[in-house]
Amino acid sequence: MNNIKLIYFKGCPNYEAAKNLLLKSDCDFEEVNQSDLSNDHPLKHYTSPTILKNGKPIVGNQTDSSAGGCSIQLPSDAELKRKLEI
């Protein structure tokens, strides 16, 4: 079973679009709001939105800073399903 996480920060302009992609793919996922995490939390060090599958980013990237950043390019529905292997 896959462990899918949607990581985002409050006010992220691409959060809703990424969430809708996951909802359309009909997979179970956990939402993680970086705004609620401490600066030293490991999930704070990703761009927003990031989709992790089993701890590895399939959309977005890991960063060196807890300040985060934006994931600008989101995949198509078909591309996300392929990355999720659904």
Biopython code that builds the backbone (N, CA, C, O; Angstrom):
import numpy as np
from Bio.PDB.StructureBuilder import StructureBuilder

atoms = [
    (1, "MET", "N", (0.841, -1.190, 0.000)),
    (1, "MET", "CA", (0.000, 0.000, 0.000)),
    (1, "MET", "C", (0.877, 1.242, 0.000)),
    (1, "MET", "O", (1.872, 1.307, 0.722)),
    (2, "ASN", "N", (0.513, 2.215, -0.800)),
    (2, "ASN", "CA", (1.291, 3.447, -0.908)),
    (2, "ASN", "C", (0.919, 4.433, 0.185)),
    (2, "ASN", "O", (-0.245, 4.546, 0.572)),
    (3, "ASN", "N", (1.921, 5.144, 0.675)),
    (3, "ASN", "CA", (1.738, 6.212, 1.644)),
    (3, "ASN", "C", (1.908, 7.522, 0.868)),
    (3, "ASN", "O", (3.019, 7.876, 0.474)),
    (4, "ILE", "N", (0.803, 8.235, 0.652)),
    (4, "ILE", "CA", (0.801, 9.468, -0.140)),
    (4, "ILE", "C", (0.563, 10.648, 0.798)),
    (4, "ILE", "O", (-0.359, 10.633, 1.613)),
    (5, "LYS", "N", (1.410, 11.674, 0.670)),
    (5, "LYS", "CA", (1.261, 12.900, 1.455)),
    (5, "LYS", "C", (1.241, 14.101, 0.509)),
    (5, "LYS", "O", (2.032, 14.175, -0.431)),
    (6, "LEU", "N", (0.336, 15.033, 0.767)),
    (6, "LEU", "CA", (0.300, 16.315, 0.069)),
    (6, "LEU", "C", (0.814, 17.361, 1.052)),
    (6, "LEU", "O", (0.166, 17.650, 2.057)),
    (7, "ILE", "N", (1.975, 17.921, 0.756)),
    (7, "ILE", "CA", (2.603, 18.920, 1.620)),
    (7, "ILE", "C", (2.384, 20.295, 0.992)),
    (7, "ILE", "O", (2.605, 20.486, -0.203)),
    (8, "TYR", "N", (1.947, 21.245, 1.811)),
    (8, "TYR", "CA", (1.676, 22.592, 1.311)),
    (8, "TYR", "C", (1.835, 23.599, 2.440)),
    (8, "TYR", "O", (1.899, 23.233, 3.614)),
    (9, "PHE", "N", (1.898, 24.876, 2.068)),
    (9, "PHE", "CA", (1.869, 25.915, 3.094)),
    (9, "PHE", "C", (0.616, 26.761, 2.903)),
    (9, "PHE", "O", (0.078, 26.856, 1.800)),
    (10, "LYS", "N", (0.162, 27.369, 3.985)),
    (10, "LYS", "CA", (-1.034, 28.214, 3.953)),
    (10, "LYS", "C", (-0.862, 29.316, 2.916)),
    (10, "LYS", "O", (0.141, 30.029, 2.921)),
    (11, "GLY", "N", (-1.828, 29.451, 2.041)),
    (11, "GLY", "CA", (-1.792, 30.483, 1.012)),
    (11, "GLY", "C", (-1.140, 30.041, -0.286)),
    (11, "GLY", "O", (-1.022, 30.844, -1.212)),
    (12, "CYS", "N", (-0.715, 28.795, -0.381)),
    (12, "CYS", "CA", (-0.083, 28.286, -1.601)),
    (12, "CYS", "C", (-1.075, 28.366, -2.760)),
    (12, "CYS", "O", (-2.174, 27.819, -2.664)),
    (13, "PRO", "N", (-0.707, 29.037, -3.854)),
    (13, "PRO", "CA", (-1.642, 29.186, -4.973)),
    (13, "PRO", "C", (-1.917, 27.882, -5.729)),
    (13, "PRO", "O", (-2.918, 27.795, -6.440)),
    (14, "ASN", "N", (-1.069, 26.883, -5.597)),
    (14, "ASN", "CA", (-1.260, 25.622, -6.317)),
    (14, "ASN", "C", (-1.789, 24.487, -5.438)),
    (14, "ASN", "O", (-1.956, 23.364, -5.912)),
    (15, "TYR", "N", (-2.052, 24.772, -4.166)),
    (15, "TYR", "CA", (-2.516, 23.742, -3.241)),
    (15, "TYR", "C", (-3.827, 23.103, -3.710)),
    (15, "TYR", "O", (-3.918, 21.879, -3.801)),
    (16, "GLU", "N", (-4.835, 23.915, -4.005)),
    (16, "GLU", "CA", (-6.149, 23.386, -4.395)),
    (16, "GLU", "C", (-6.040, 22.543, -5.668)),
    (16, "GLU", "O", (-6.663, 21.486, -5.765)),
    (17, "ALA", "N", (-5.257, 23.002, -6.638)),
    (17, "ALA", "CA", (-5.098, 22.250, -7.885)),
    (17, "ALA", "C", (-4.435, 20.901, -7.620)),
    (17, "ALA", "O", (-4.844, 19.891, -8.193)),
    (18, "ALA", "N", (-3.419, 20.870, -6.759)),
    (18, "ALA", "CA", (-2.748, 19.614, -6.425)),
    (18, "ALA", "C", (-3.701, 18.690, -5.665)),
    (18, "ALA", "O", (-3.735, 17.487, -5.923)),
    (19, "LYS", "N", (-4.461, 19.236, -4.746)),
    (19, "LYS", "CA", (-5.422, 18.435, -3.993)),
    (19, "LYS", "C", (-6.468, 17.845, -4.932)),
    (19, "LYS", "O", (-6.831, 16.676, -4.800)),
    (20, "ASN", "N", (-6.957, 18.646, -5.881)),
    (20, "ASN", "CA", (-7.949, 18.162, -6.835)),
    (20, "ASN", "C", (-7.389, 17.058, -7.718)),
    (20, "ASN", "O", (-8.103, 16.113, -8.053)),
    (21, "LEU", "N", (-6.121, 17.163, -8.097)),
    (21, "LEU", "CA", (-5.479, 16.093, -8.871)),
    (21, "LEU", "C", (-5.496, 14.780, -8.082)),
    (21, "LEU", "O", (-5.810, 13.724, -8.631)),
    (22, "LEU", "N", (-5.158, 14.854, -6.803)),
    (22, "LEU", "CA", (-5.161, 13.653, -5.967)),
    (22, "LEU", "C", (-6.575, 13.101, -5.776)),
    (22, "LEU", "O", (-6.778, 11.887, -5.795)),
    (23, "LEU", "N", (-7.541, 13.986, -5.594)),
    (23, "LEU", "CA", (-8.924, 13.536, -5.437)),
    (23, "LEU", "C", (-9.406, 12.838, -6.706)),
    (23, "LEU", "O", (-10.084, 11.815, -6.627)),
    (24, "LYS", "N", (-9.062, 13.381, -7.879)),
    (24, "LYS", "CA", (-9.446, 12.762, -9.158)),
    (24, "LYS", "C", (-8.779, 11.408, -9.350)),
    (24, "LYS", "O", (-9.342, 10.522, -9.993)),
    (25, "SER", "N", (-7.590, 11.245, -8.798)),
    (25, "SER", "CA", (-6.878, 9.974, -8.954)),
    (25, "SER", "C", (-7.451, 8.890, -8.046)),
    (25, "SER", "O", (-7.085, 7.719, -8.153)),
    (26, "ASP", "N", (-8.358, 9.294, -7.146)),
    (26, "ASP", "CA", (-9.056, 8.360, -6.262)),
    (26, "ASP", "C", (-8.110, 7.579, -5.350)),
    (26, "ASP", "O", (-8.315, 6.393, -5.091)),
    (27, "CYS", "N", (-7.073, 8.264, -4.871)),
    (27, "CYS", "CA", (-6.159, 7.605, -3.927)),
    (27, "CYS", "C", (-6.351, 8.220, -2.540)),
    (27, "CYS", "O", (-6.825, 9.348, -2.409)),
    (28, "ASP", "N", (-5.982, 7.476, -1.529)),
    (28, "ASP", "CA", (-5.993, 7.988, -0.158)),
    (28, "ASP", "C", (-4.713, 8.780, 0.058)),
    (28, "ASP", "O", (-3.634, 8.345, -0.345)),
    (29, "PHE", "N", (-4.829, 9.930, 0.688)),
    (29, "PHE", "CA", (-3.652, 10.740, 0.967)),
    (29, "PHE", "C", (-3.853, 11.547, 2.242)),
    (29, "PHE", "O", (-4.975, 11.806, 2.679)),
    (30, "GLU", "N", (-2.730, 11.929, 2.815)),
    (30, "GLU", "CA", (-2.716, 12.758, 4.021)),
    (30, "GLU", "C", (-2.262, 14.158, 3.628)),
    (30, "GLU", "O", (-1.304, 14.317, 2.872)),
    (31, "GLU", "N", (-2.948, 15.160, 4.137)),
    (31, "GLU", "CA", (-2.544, 16.551, 3.913)),
    (31, "GLU", "C", (-1.676, 17.012, 5.074)),
    (31, "GLU", "O", (-2.005, 16.780, 6.238)),
    (32, "VAL", "N", (-0.564, 17.668, 4.750)),
    (32, "VAL", "CA", (0.355, 18.190, 5.759)),
    (32, "VAL", "C", (0.536, 19.681, 5.496)),
    (32, "VAL", "O", (1.116, 20.072, 4.482)),
    (33, "ASN", "N", (0.039, 20.511, 6.409)),
    (33, "ASN", "CA", (0.182, 21.962, 6.295)),
    (33, "ASN", "C", (1.501, 22.362, 6.956)),
    (33, "ASN", "O", (1.648, 22.265, 8.174)),
    (34, "GLN", "N", (2.454, 22.809, 6.147)),
    (34, "GLN", "CA", (3.761, 23.201, 6.676)),
    (34, "GLN", "C", (3.665, 24.360, 7.654)),
    (34, "GLN", "O", (4.530, 24.516, 8.516)),
    (35, "SER", "N", (2.638, 25.164, 7.532)),
    (35, "SER", "CA", (2.469, 26.307, 8.432)),
    (35, "SER", "C", (2.275, 25.855, 9.874)),
    (35, "SER", "O", (2.498, 26.631, 10.804)),
    (36, "ASP", "N", (1.861, 24.600, 10.065)),
    (36, "ASP", "CA", (1.640, 24.055, 11.409)),
    (36, "ASP", "C", (2.859, 23.323, 11.960)),
    (36, "ASP", "O", (2.830, 22.856, 13.098)),
    (37, "LEU", "N", (3.932, 23.214, 11.171)),
    (37, "LEU", "CA", (5.112, 22.443, 11.566)),
    (37, "LEU", "C", (6.208, 23.347, 12.127)),
    (37, "LEU", "O", (6.306, 24.520, 11.766)),
    (38, "SER", "N", (7.022, 22.793, 13.006)),
    (38, "SER", "CA", (8.183, 23.542, 13.512)),
    (38, "SER", "C", (9.230, 23.648, 12.407)),
    (38, "SER", "O", (9.228, 22.852, 11.468)),
    (39, "ASN", "N", (10.110, 24.616, 12.517)),
    (39, "ASN", "CA", (11.133, 24.837, 11.486)),
    (39, "ASN", "C", (12.080, 23.661, 11.310)),
    (39, "ASN", "O", (12.680, 23.512, 10.245)),
    (40, "ASP", "N", (12.229, 22.825, 12.328)),
    (40, "ASP", "CA", (13.138, 21.684, 12.209)),
    (40, "ASP", "C", (12.426, 20.386, 11.799)),
    (40, "ASP", "O", (13.060, 19.335, 11.716)),
    (41, "HIS", "N", (11.128, 20.454, 11.547)),
    (41, "HIS", "CA", (10.393, 19.261, 11.106)),
    (41, "HIS", "C", (10.829, 18.899, 9.673)),
    (41, "HIS", "O", (10.915, 19.785, 8.822)),
    (42, "PRO", "N", (11.103, 17.631, 9.397)),
    (42, "PRO", "CA", (11.605, 17.238, 8.075)),
    (42, "PRO", "C", (10.653, 17.571, 6.922)),
    (42, "PRO", "O", (11.118, 17.815, 5.809)),
    (43, "LEU", "N", (9.351, 17.590, 7.150)),
    (43, "LEU", "CA", (8.422, 17.900, 6.066)),
    (43, "LEU", "C", (8.320, 19.402, 5.781)),
    (43, "LEU", "O", (7.638, 19.815, 4.843)),
    (44, "LYS", "N", (8.988, 20.198, 6.579)),
    (44, "LYS", "CA", (9.026, 21.647, 6.356)),
    (44, "LYS", "C", (9.961, 21.985, 5.186)),
    (44, "LYS", "O", (9.888, 23.082, 4.632)),
    (45, "HIS", "N", (10.827, 21.058, 4.817)),
    (45, "HIS", "CA", (11.876, 21.293, 3.817)),
    (45, "HIS", "C", (11.479, 20.810, 2.423)),
    (45, "HIS", "O", (12.260, 20.139, 1.748)),
    (46, "TYR", "N", (10.263, 21.155, 1.996)),
    (46, "TYR", "CA", (9.784, 20.827, 0.657)),
    (46, "TYR", "C", (9.113, 22.040, 0.053)),
    (46, "TYR", "O", (8.607, 22.907, 0.767)),
    (47, "THR", "N", (9.111, 22.096, -1.280)),
    (47, "THR", "CA", (8.365, 23.140, -1.957)),
    (47, "THR", "C", (6.874, 22.852, -1.786)),
    (47, "THR", "O", (6.483, 21.751, -1.398)),
    (48, "SER", "N", (6.064, 23.838, -2.074)),
    (48, "SER", "CA", (4.617, 23.688, -1.927)),
    (48, "SER", "C", (3.931, 23.949, -3.261)),
    (48, "SER", "O", (4.172, 24.979, -3.892)),
    (49, "PRO", "N", (3.086, 23.034, -3.689)),
    (49, "PRO", "CA", (2.793, 21.751, -3.082)),
    (49, "PRO", "C", (3.821, 20.692, -3.493)),
    (49, "PRO", "O", (4.417, 20.759, -4.568)),
    (50, "THR", "N", (4.003, 19.732, -2.616)),
    (50, "THR", "CA", (4.791, 18.542, -2.917)),
    (50, "THR", "C", (3.924, 17.335, -2.632)),
    (50, "THR", "O", (3.192, 17.304, -1.642)),
    (51, "ILE", "N", (4.007, 16.349, -3.493)),
    (51, "ILE", "CA", (3.329, 15.080, -3.262)),
    (51, "ILE", "C", (4.408, 14.030, -3.057)),
    (51, "ILE", "O", (5.241, 13.792, -3.931)),
    (52, "LEU", "N", (4.376, 13.405, -1.885)),
    (52, "LEU", "CA", (5.317, 12.337, -1.566)),
    (52, "LEU", "C", (4.617, 10.993, -1.732)),
    (52, "LEU", "O", (3.470, 10.815, -1.320)),
    (53, "LYS", "N", (5.319, 10.072, -2.332)),
    (53, "LYS", "CA", (4.853, 8.684, -2.405)),
    (53, "LYS", "C", (5.884, 7.849, -1.676)),
    (53, "LYS", "O", (7.035, 7.755, -2.104)),
    (54, "ASN", "N", (5.472, 7.245, -0.578)),
    (54, "ASN", "CA", (6.378, 6.434, 0.238)),
    (54, "ASN", "C", (7.647, 7.198, 0.613)),
    (54, "ASN", "O", (8.746, 6.643, 0.614)),
    (55, "GLY", "N", (7.471, 8.497, 0.935)),
    (55, "GLY", "CA", (8.573, 9.321, 1.409)),
    (55, "GLY", "C", (9.422, 9.962, 0.330)),
    (55, "GLY", "O", (10.373, 10.678, 0.645)),
    (56, "LYS", "N", (9.101, 9.722, -0.956)),
    (56, "LYS", "CA", (9.894, 10.297, -2.048)),
    (56, "LYS", "C", (9.022, 11.240, -2.866)),
    (56, "LYS", "O", (7.878, 10.908, -3.176)),
    (57, "PRO", "N", (9.552, 12.430, -3.226)),
    (57, "PRO", "CA", (8.742, 13.383, -3.987)),
    (57, "PRO", "C", (8.494, 12.914, -5.425)),
    (57, "PRO", "O", (9.426, 12.567, -6.151)),
    (58, "ILE", "N", (7.212, 12.913, -5.816)),
    (58, "ILE", "CA", (6.859, 12.644, -7.207)),
    (58, "ILE", "C", (6.366, 13.923, -7.878)),
    (58, "ILE", "O", (6.304, 14.003, -9.105)),
    (59, "VAL", "N", (6.020, 14.915, -7.073)),
    (59, "VAL", "CA", (5.701, 16.269, -7.523)),
    (59, "VAL", "C", (6.335, 17.196, -6.506)),
    (59, "VAL", "O", (6.186, 16.978, -5.304)),
    (60, "GLY", "N", (7.041, 18.228, -6.955)),
    (60, "GLY", "CA", (7.722, 19.136, -6.040)),
    (60, "GLY", "C", (9.123, 18.646, -5.735)),
    (60, "GLY", "O", (9.602, 17.673, -6.317)),
    (61, "ASN", "N", (9.767, 19.336, -4.816)),
    (61, "ASN", "CA", (11.164, 19.043, -4.500)),
    (61, "ASN", "C", (11.468, 19.275, -3.032)),
    (61, "ASN", "O", (10.765, 20.012, -2.340)),
    (62, "GLN", "N", (12.521, 18.636, -2.576)),
    (62, "GLN", "CA", (13.057, 18.906, -1.247)),
    (62, "GLN", "C", (13.956, 20.135, -1.357)),
    (62, "GLN", "O", (14.588, 20.362, -2.389)),
    (63, "THR", "N", (14.008, 20.926, -0.281)),
    (63, "THR", "CA", (14.851, 22.124, -0.264)),
    (63, "THR", "C", (15.838, 22.044, 0.894)),
    (63, "THR", "O", (15.723, 21.183, 1.767)),
    (64, "ASP", "N", (16.805, 22.948, 0.888)),
    (64, "ASP", "CA", (17.782, 23.022, 1.975)),
    (64, "ASP", "C", (17.318, 23.954, 3.086)),
    (64, "ASP", "O", (18.014, 24.122, 4.088)),
    (65, "SER", "N", (16.160, 24.552, 2.918)),
    (65, "SER", "CA", (15.710, 25.581, 3.844)),
    (65, "SER", "C", (14.303, 25.281, 4.344)),
    (65, "SER", "O", (13.494, 24.706, 3.616)),
    (66, "SER", "N", (14.010, 25.664, 5.573)),
    (66, "SER", "CA", (12.654, 25.532, 6.087)),
    (66, "SER", "C", (11.769, 26.655, 5.570)),
    (66, "SER", "O", (10.566, 26.658, 5.830)),
    (67, "ALA", "N", (12.348, 27.617, 4.834)),
    (67, "ALA", "CA", (11.573, 28.708, 4.260)),
    (67, "ALA", "C", (10.723, 28.224, 3.094)),
    (67, "ALA", "O", (9.789, 28.913, 2.684)),
    (68, "GLY", "N", (11.034, 27.042, 2.553)),
    (68, "GLY", "CA", (10.233, 26.455, 1.485)),
    (68, "GLY", "C", (10.380, 27.162, 0.164)),
    (68, "GLY", "O", (11.387, 27.818, -0.100)),
    (69, "GLY", "N", (9.374, 27.024, -0.655)),
    (69, "GLY", "CA", (9.349, 27.594, -1.989)),
    (69, "GLY", "C", (8.114, 27.084, -2.691)),
    (69, "GLY", "O", (7.308, 26.365, -2.099)),
    (70, "CYS", "N", (7.959, 27.450, -3.952)),
    (70, "CYS", "CA", (6.771, 27.067, -4.709)),
    (70, "CYS", "C", (7.096, 26.011, -5.755)),
    (70, "CYS", "O", (8.136, 26.059, -6.412)),
    (71, "SER", "N", (6.182, 25.057, -5.893)),
    (71, "SER", "CA", (6.204, 24.108, -7.000)),
    (71, "SER", "C", (5.282, 24.696, -8.062)),
    (71, "SER", "O", (4.070, 24.772, -7.859)),
    (72, "ILE", "N", (5.836, 25.101, -9.166)),
    (72, "ILE", "CA", (5.056, 25.820, -10.164)),
    (72, "ILE", "C", (4.351, 24.876, -11.130)),
    (72, "ILE", "O", (3.175, 25.075, -11.434)),
    (73, "GLN", "N", (5.040, 23.866, -11.611)),
    (73, "GLN", "CA", (4.503, 22.962, -12.622)),
    (73, "GLN", "C", (3.842, 21.761, -11.965)),
    (73, "GLN", "O", (4.486, 21.022, -11.220)),
    (74, "LEU", "N", (2.550, 21.563, -12.240)),
    (74, "LEU", "CA", (1.837, 20.390, -11.759)),
    (74, "LEU", "C", (1.631, 19.433, -12.923)),
    (74, "LEU", "O", (1.517, 19.868, -14.069)),
    (75, "PRO", "N", (1.582, 18.135, -12.641)),
    (75, "PRO", "CA", (1.396, 17.158, -13.715)),
    (75, "PRO", "C", (-0.057, 17.123, -14.195)),
    (75, "PRO", "O", (-0.955, 17.636, -13.527)),
    (76, "SER", "N", (-0.270, 16.518, -15.349)),
    (76, "SER", "CA", (-1.637, 16.266, -15.823)),
    (76, "SER", "C", (-2.229, 15.131, -14.990)),
    (76, "SER", "O", (-1.518, 14.462, -14.240)),
    (77, "ASP", "N", (-3.530, 14.923, -15.131)),
    (77, "ASP", "CA", (-4.189, 13.814, -14.424)),
    (77, "ASP", "C", (-3.525, 12.483, -14.773)),
    (77, "ASP", "O", (-3.217, 11.687, -13.886)),
    (78, "ALA", "N", (-3.307, 12.245, -16.068)),
    (78, "ALA", "CA", (-2.719, 10.981, -16.523)),
    (78, "ALA", "C", (-1.298, 10.808, -16.002)),
    (78, "ALA", "O", (-0.911, 9.716, -15.586)),
    (79, "GLU", "N", (-0.518, 11.898, -16.025)),
    (79, "GLU", "CA", (0.867, 11.823, -15.549)),
    (79, "GLU", "C", (0.911, 11.519, -14.051)),
    (79, "GLU", "O", (1.734, 10.721, -13.603)),
    (80, "LEU", "N", (0.028, 12.151, -13.277)),
    (80, "LEU", "CA", (0.004, 11.880, -11.835)),
    (80, "LEU", "C", (-0.390, 10.427, -11.571)),
    (80, "LEU", "O", (0.220, 9.770, -10.728)),
    (81, "LYS", "N", (-1.391, 9.921, -12.272)),
    (81, "LYS", "CA", (-1.795, 8.521, -12.081)),
    (81, "LYS", "C", (-0.638, 7.584, -12.396)),
    (81, "LYS", "O", (-0.435, 6.586, -11.704)),
    (82, "ARG", "N", (0.115, 7.903, -13.430)),
    (82, "ARG", "CA", (1.285, 7.079, -13.790)),
    (82, "ARG", "C", (2.328, 7.120, -12.671)),
    (82, "ARG", "O", (2.908, 6.092, -12.322)),
    (83, "LYS", "N", (2.563, 8.300, -12.114)),
    (83, "LYS", "CA", (3.541, 8.434, -11.025)),
    (83, "LYS", "C", (3.064, 7.730, -9.749)),
    (83, "LYS", "O", (3.870, 7.217, -8.972)),
    (84, "LEU", "N", (1.751, 7.715, -9.547)),
    (84, "LEU", "CA", (1.190, 7.040, -8.377)),
    (84, "LEU", "C", (1.056, 5.539, -8.628)),
    (84, "LEU", "O", (0.875, 4.766, -7.687)),
    (85, "GLU", "N", (1.143, 5.127, -9.885)),
    (85, "GLU", "CA", (0.964, 3.733, -10.297)),
    (85, "GLU", "C", (-0.392, 3.207, -9.884)),
    (85, "GLU", "O", (-0.517, 2.154, -9.259)),
    (86, "ILE", "N", (-1.404, 3.975, -10.254)),
    (86, "ILE", "CA", (-2.793, 3.577, -9.948)),
    (86, "ILE", "C", (-3.382, 2.922, -11.169)),
    (86, "ILE", "O", (-4.541, 2.506, -11.149)),
]
sb = StructureBuilder()
sb.init_structure("model")
sb.init_model(0)
sb.init_chain("A")
sb.init_seg("    ")
for serial, (resi, resn, name, xyz) in enumerate(atoms, 1):
    if name == "N":
        sb.init_residue(resn, " ", resi, " ")
    sb.init_atom(name, np.array(xyz, "f"), 0.0, 1.0, " ", f" {name:<3s}", serial, name[0])
structure = sb.get_structure()
